[in-house]
């Protein structure tokens, strides 16, 4: 699974709270994936973060 965050991000921090192993806030204040490829053990948490994002900025590619 690969994950990206679009520039629709409003920096609410929900994804970082939901899955800090995968998402972090960058110098621009917006969320970014910490690595392009998601560890299989974290896929459920990433999907939950995606569903929780208020602006649908998280994109998942299986
Ligand atoms: Fe950005 Fe969505 Fe993460 Fe909030 S949940 S920081 S809007 S990507």
Boltz pocket constraint, residues with backbone or C-beta under 6 A from the ligand:
constraints:
  - pocket:
      binder: B
      contacts: [[A, 5], [A, 8], [A, 9], [A, 10], [A, 11], [A, 12], [A, 13], [A, 14], [A, 15], [A, 16], [A, 30], [A, 31], [A, 49], [A, 52], [A, 53], [A, 54], [A, 55], [A, 56], [A, 57], [A, 58]]
      max_distance: 6.0
